[in-house]
Amino acid sequence: MPFTKHEIELLNNLLPNEVEASRARAAYGKTASYIPELAKAPQDALGIHMIDVDGTTVSGGDCGLSFTMQSISKVFTLILALMDNGEQAVFEKVGMEPTGDNFNSMLKLELVRPGIPFNPLINAGAIAISSLIHGNNPAEKNARVLSFFQALAGNDTLAYDMDVYRSESDTANLNRSMGYLLKDNGVLEGNVEDVLDVYFHHCSISVTCGDLARMALVLANNGTDPLTGTALIPRRYVQIAKTFMVTCGMYNASGEFAIQVGLPAKSGVSGGILTMVPGRAGIGVVGPALNAKGNSISGVHLLESLSRELDWSLF
């Protein structure tokens, strides 16, 4: 069901004030600095774009700002890996449970048998998932990932931000450690550096809030793009992805987000958040200043406010 006329009017009236109120929260966060290129993002930027199943759009703030997907990409590489391999093969390599640890922790890889990542949305899990993307070499795999993301976003100009890619690759000591530990645990097959190349590339795909909203719209509509009628993802794999988004999508603040906002979501350390009102609309948000959990401090506040005002929570 699309947004009602009343909801659209309410959103248009609310957004200017809500965006500015949430933007002020950026003063209490900071941009990601462990990937140096991400630290260059504007600290106080905040934008949002929404698109419903009829194609009606509502946007506010700095919604035209470009940023990289970072961990948001993990949702869609999971889906592509499922489409390439099926559930059994994927979940032999990654688990289905939240960790309660930081997204870049490798603690449980050594402490908890059988040594597979707890879920596909933490870094170790996404590295394992990257190894499952079909292709004869990293370049072929990267091309397939980008093509899939372009189809979901309805935008064939999506591209890799090579400055972010290089910045991420050059500083990825912890992720490399995870990759080699996964290799030692028998989770990764093939060359670790080749797998990491795929991982760093999909994290570095550049998007806007509008691109995220369109990708979220496909998930909100159970895998079919409602604007074209094209089936892009099997419904079962959308169900799996959305469940992971609820339980693990906002790092170790996923429970709090479920209580305060009540929507499936995935964040990235560039400040992006992809979320949706299932059956109704896709939503993309960017706010580069992060809170202590690695989520956009302004973006989370904005979504909390809008969810309360429009009664979006699923719970």
C-alpha positions in Angstrom: 0.0 0.0 0.0 1.5 3.4 -0.9 1.6 6.3 1.5 -1.8 8.0 1.9 -2.3 11.6 0.8 -2.5 12.5 4.5 0.9 10.8 5.2 2.6 12.6 2.3 1.3 15.9 3.5 2.4 15.1 7.1 5.9 14.1 5.9 6.3 17.2 3.8 5.3 19.3 6.7 7.4 17.4 9.3 10.7 16.9 7.4 12.2 20.4 7.4 11.9 20.7 11.2 12.7 17.1 11.9 15.8 17.1 9.7 17.2 20.3 11.4 16.4 19.0 14.9 18.2 15.7 14.1 21.1 17.5 12.3 22.0 19.1 15.6 22.8 15.7 17.1 25.8 15.5 14.7 27.8 17.6 17.2 27.8 14.6 19.5 29.2 12.2 16.9 32.2 12.0 14.6 32.9 10.7 11.1 34.7 7.4 10.7 38.4 7.9 10.7 39.8 4.4 10.6 39.2 4.5 6.9 40.9 7.9 6.2 38.8 8.8 3.1 35.6 8.6 5.1 36.8 11.2 7.6 36.5 13.8 4.8 32.7 13.6 4.8 30.8 16.7 6.0 30.2 16.2 9.8 26.8 17.9 10.0 25.2 16.6 6.7 21.9 14.8 7.0 19.6 13.7 4.2 16.7 11.4 3.7 14.8 10.1 0.6 11.6 8.0 0.6 9.8 6.3 -2.3 6.6 4.4 -2.0 5.3 1.5 -4.1 3.5 3.9 -6.4 6.7 5.9 -7.1 5.8 8.9 -5.0 8.9 10.5 -3.4 9.5 12.6 -0.4 12.9 13.9 0.5 14.7 16.4 2.8 18.1 17.8 3.8 21.2 16.7 2.0 19.7 13.8 0.1 21.9 14.4 -2.9 25.1 13.8 -1.1 27.1 10.9 -2.5 28.6 8.3 0.0 29.8 4.7 -0.1 27.6 1.8 0.9 30.1 0.3 3.3 28.2 -2.4 5.4 24.9 -1.7 3.8 26.3 -3.6 0.8 26.4 -6.8 3.0 22.6 -7.2 2.7 22.8 -7.4 -1.1 25.9 -9.5 -1.3 24.2 -12.0 1.0 21.3 -12.1 -1.3 23.5 -12.6 -4.4 25.4 -15.4 -2.6 22.1 -17.1 -1.8 21.0 -16.7 -5.4 24.3 -18.2 -6.5 24.6 -21.1 -4.0 21.3 -21.7 -2.1 20.7 -21.6 1.6 22.5 -24.8 2.6 25.8 -23.8 1.1 25.7 -20.3 2.5 24.8 -21.2 6.0 27.6 -23.8 6.2 29.9 -20.8 6.1 28.0 -18.3 8.3 25.6 -18.5 11.2 22.2 -16.9 11.8 22.7 -15.3 15.2 23.5 -11.8 16.5 26.8 -11.6 18.3 26.5 -8.7 20.8 30.1 -7.8 19.8 31.4 -4.9 17.7 31.0 -5.4 13.9 34.7 -5.8 13.4 35.3 -8.2 16.3 37.0 -11.6 15.6 36.8 -12.8 19.2 34.2 -15.5 18.7 35.9 -16.9 15.5 38.5 -18.5 17.9 36.4 -19.0 21.0 33.2 -20.6 19.6 33.2 -23.7 17.5 33.0 -24.4 14.6 34.8 -21.1 14.0 32.4 -19.7 11.4 31.1 -16.1 11.7 27.9 -15.7 13.7 26.1 -13.9 10.9 26.6 -12.4 7.4 26.3 -8.7 8.5 29.4 -8.5 10.7 32.7 -8.0 8.9 33.9 -11.6 9.2 30.6 -12.9 7.9 30.6 -10.5 5.0 34.1 -11.6 4.0 33.0 -15.2 4.1 29.9 -14.2 1.9 32.2 -12.4 -0.5 34.0 -15.7 -1.1 30.7 -17.3 -2.3 30.0 -14.8 -5.1 30.3 -16.6 -8.4 33.0 -15.6 -10.9 36.3 -16.8 -12.3 38.3 -14.0 -10.7 37.8 -10.9 -8.6 37.2 -8.6 -11.6 34.4 -10.8 -12.8 32.9 -11.1 -9.3 33.1 -7.3 -8.8 31.4 -6.7 -12.2 28.5 -9.1 -11.2 28.1 -7.4 -7.8 28.0 -3.9 -9.4 25.5 -5.0 -12.1 23.2 -6.5 -9.5 23.3 -3.3 -7.4 22.6 -1.2 -10.4 19.5 -3.3 -11.2 18.2 -3.0 -7.7 18.8 0.8 -7.6 17.4 1.3 -11.1 20.6 3.2 -11.8 23.2 2.0 -14.3 25.6 4.8 -13.4 26.4 3.3 -9.9 30.2 2.9 -9.7 33.0 2.1 -7.3 34.6 5.0 -5.4 38.2 4.1 -6.0 39.6 6.6 -3.5 37.5 4.9 -0.8 38.4 1.5 -2.1 42.1 2.2 -1.9 41.8 3.9 1.5 39.9 0.9 2.8 42.3 -1.6 1.4 45.4 0.2 2.5 44.2 0.3 6.2 42.5 -3.0 6.4 44.8 -4.8 8.8 42.0 -6.1 11.0 39.9 -7.3 8.1 43.0 -9.0 6.6 43.5 -10.8 9.9 39.9 -12.0 9.9 40.3 -13.2 6.3 43.4 -15.3 7.1 41.8 -16.7 10.3 38.7 -17.7 8.3 41.1 -19.4 5.8 42.8 -21.2 8.6 39.4 -22.3 10.0 38.4 -23.7 6.6 35.7 -21.2 6.0 37.4 -19.4 3.1 38.4 -21.3 -0.1 40.8 -19.8 -2.6 43.1 -16.8 -2.3 42.4 -14.6 0.7 43.5 -11.4 -1.0 41.1 -12.1 -3.9 38.2 -12.5 -1.5 39.1 -9.3 0.3 39.3 -7.4 -3.0 35.6 -8.3 -3.6 34.7 -7.2 -0.1 36.5 -3.9 -0.3 35.0 -3.2 -3.7 31.4 -3.8 -2.7 31.8 -1.6 0.4 33.0 1.2 -1.9 30.0 1.4 -4.2 29.0 5.1 -4.3 25.3 5.9 -3.8 22.8 8.6 -2.8 19.8 8.4 -0.5 17.7 8.0 -3.5 19.7 4.9 -4.6 19.3 3.4 -1.2 15.6 4.1 -1.1 15.1 2.4 -4.4 17.1 -0.7 -3.3 15.1 -0.8 -0.1 11.8 -0.5 -2.1 12.6 -3.8 -3.8 13.0 -5.5 -0.4 9.9 -3.8 0.9 8.0 -5.3 -2.0 9.4 -8.8 -1.4 11.9 -8.8 -4.2 10.0 -7.2 -7.1 10.6 -3.7 -8.2 7.0 -2.2 -8.0 8.0 0.6 -10.4 8.9 -1.8 -13.3 7.2 -5.0 -12.2 10.6 -6.9 -12.6 11.2 -9.7 -10.1 14.8 -9.3 -9.0 15.1 -11.4 -5.8 13.3 -14.6 -4.7 10.9 -13.8 -1.9 12.5 -16.4 0.4 15.9 -14.6 0.2 14.3 -11.2 0.9 12.7 -12.8 4.0 16.1 -14.0 5.2 17.7 -10.6 4.5 15.1 -8.6 6.3 15.3 -10.9 9.3 19.0 -10.4 9.6 18.4 -6.6 9.2 16.1 -6.6 12.3 18.4 -8.8 14.4 21.9 -7.7 13.3 21.5 -4.7 10.9 22.4 -1.9 13.2 25.5 -3.6 14.7 25.2 -4.1 18.5 22.5 -1.4 18.7 20.0 -3.6 16.7 17.8 -4.3 19.6 17.5 -0.7 20.6 16.7 0.3 17.0 14.0 -2.4 16.8 12.4 -1.0 20.0 12.8 2.7 19.1 12.1 2.6 15.3 10.7 -0.9 14.6 11.8 -1.3 11.0 14.3 -3.6 9.2 17.5 -1.6 8.6 21.1 -1.7 7.8 23.7 0.9 8.5 27.2 1.6 7.2 30.1 3.6 8.7 29.9 6.2 6.0 26.7 7.3 7.8 24.2 5.6 5.5 21.1 3.8 6.7 18.8 1.7 4.4 15.4 0.9 5.9 11.9 0.4 4.7 8.2 0.3 5.7 7.5 -3.3 4.4 4.9 -3.4 1.7 4.9 0.4 1.4 8.1 2.3 0.9 11.9 2.3 0.8 14.0 4.8 2.7 17.6 6.0 2.4 19.3 8.2 5.0 22.8 9.7 5.2 24.4 11.4 8.2 28.2 10.9 8.4 28.6 11.7 12.1 28.5 8.3 13.9 27.6 7.4 17.5 29.6 5.0 19.7 28.0 2.0 18.0 29.0 3.1 14.5 25.6 4.2 13.4 24.6 7.7 12.1 23.7 9.7 15.2 21.5 12.1 13.3 20.0 9.5 11.0 18.9 7.2 13.8 17.4 10.2 15.7 15.5 11.2 12.5 14.1 7.7 11.9 13.1 7.5 15.6 11.1 10.7 15.3 9.4 9.8 12.0 8.5 6.3 13.1 6.8 7.7 16.2 5.0 10.4 14.2 3.7 8.0 11.5 3.4 4.9 13.6 5.7 2.9 11.3 6.9 0.3 13.9 6.2 -3.3 13.0 6.2 -4.3 16.7 
